[in-house]
């Protein structure tokens, strides 16, 4: 589906269900990438949005329960404070709730419920973006940098 077609179709549904603008959703969830034209357009958008939520939740899961984490995140994981863990848990819980709510739509879908879910996902994501940004900033510049040991050759 061409971006202009998506914008037009979304615009009609946005008016009907009082959804965020196409630009707002596209900026955060890149919905312009939706390719297929189908009767379940809002469902497709919700699923597209949920991919980002699910990936973000997996990332938080890795930080909170590090079983062999990538070395890239090790400095952050080793230096995380209890307060930061609590902040991460709040973010994890809010994103987890979105996933659980989305599961019910897989069983019992309706256009109205899909529209409500899109509004909820957008609202929660925007309310939690700053919290997520703080985590990313801390990962990029952790408090405690682990000293790397020099590699030696034993021959």
N, C-alpha and C positions, 0 to 999 in steps of 0.2 A: 504494500500500500504506500502510495506517495505521501510525503509529509503533509502536503496541503490537503489531501483527502482525509488524513487522520485528524488534522486540525479542525476541518469542517465537521466531520462526524462527531468528534469529541465536543466541539462547541455546542452542537445541538443537545447532546446529553448533559453537558455542564449547565446549560440553562434550565433544563428540566429538573435536574437533581441538585442544583446549587453546588456544583463541584468547584474545586480550585481551577484557576485558568490553565490552559494548555501549557503556557510558558512556565508557570510555577511547577507543574508536575514534570515537565520535560527537563527543567533545570536540575531537579533532584533525581529523577528516575529514568530519564532518557526514553520516554515513551514513543518518541518519533521513530525508534527502531522497530516498532511493531510492524510485522510484515504481512500478516494475513488479514484479510477482510472476512469477518465472520459475524454471525448473529449475536455472539456473546462478547461484544466489544469491551464492555466494562469489565467482564470477567478476565479477559486477556490483559487489560491494563492492570487490574488488581494483582494478577499473577506476576506480571512484569515488575511491579513495585515490590512484591514479596520476595523476589530473587535478591534484591538489594538488602532487604531486611534479614533474610535468611543468611546471606553471606556475612553480614555484620554480626549476627548472633553467633555464627560459627567462630568468627575472629575473637569475639569476647569470651567464648567458651574456651578457646585455646589459651587466652591470657589468664583466665580464672582457674583452669584445670590443666596446667601445662604438663603434658606427658610427651616428652621429647619435642619441645617447641623449636621452631627455627631459630638459629643463632641470632638472627636479626633482632629478635624481641627479647633476648635473654637478659640484657642489661636492665630493661624496664621491669621484667618479671622479678628479677632479683632485688630490685630496689623499691618495689611498690609498697606504699604504706597502707595501714589498716583503713584510713580515711579514703584513700584512692580505691581500695577494694570495695568499700561500701558504695562509692560513686559508680563503679563499674557494675555492681550488682543492681543498682537502681536502673541503669541503662539496659542491662540484660533482662531484667524483669519486664520492663515496658515493651521491649522488642519481642520477648517471648510471648507476651500476652497477645500481640498482633498475630503471631504465628498460630497460636491456639484458636483465636477467633477466625482466622482464615480457613482453618481445617473444617470448620462447620459449614463453610460455603462450598466446600468440595462435595459435601453430602447433600446439602439442601440449597442450591443456588437460586437466586432471583435477581433481576436487574436492580431492584430497589436496594436489596441487601448489599449487592456489589458496590453500588454508589455510596452507601453508608460506610462500607469498609474502606473505600478509596479515601473518603474524607477523614476517617479515623487514622489510617496509615499516614496520610500527609500531615495531619495535626501532630501525631506522636513523633514522627520523624523530625519535624521542625522544632518541637519542644525539646528534643534530645540532641540536636546537632551540636550545640555548644559543649555539652558533656562529652560527646564523642570526639570533638576537636581537641579537648583538653587531653584525652587519652593519647591521641595521635601526636600531639605536641610533646608529651612526656616520653613517648617512645622514641621520638626523634632526638630528644635531649634528656636522657634519664638523669636522675639525681646522683646515682652512684655508678660510675663506669668501672666495670671489671677490668683489671689489668691483664693484658694478654701476656702469657708466658712466651719467652723466646724459644723458638724451636731449635733443638740441638740434634746433632747427628751422633748416633752411637754406632760405631763401625767396628 
